[in-house]
Amino acid sequence: MNSKGNNEEAWQALLDSLNDKLQLGLLDHLRRAKSYHLESSILYIVPSNQSDYSYLTQASNLEPLRIFAEDVISGVSKVEIKSCE
């Protein structure tokens, strides 16, 4: 299995939660993510392309993503989307 980050179990739990709650837009964009990294209380995500970056950085998508991440991944209180360039 190809790892995209430093905590594959937590990442998969987040994807599963989004799937269970039918958050398919967020799920599709996160499945395509180039990588992610959990550091302290921050989940960093690097999208695979500029279109995904634009989608994930919209407040209407970023805030729910933060809430889901906070709920599923212990200790996470912030989500940052990094540039894919």
Protein Blocks (a to p, Z undefined) as FASTA:
>chain_A
ZZfbfblklmmmmmmmmmmnopaklmmmmmmpmbdcdehjaccdddfbfklmmmmmpmkl
mmmmmmmmmmmmghiabdcdddfZZ
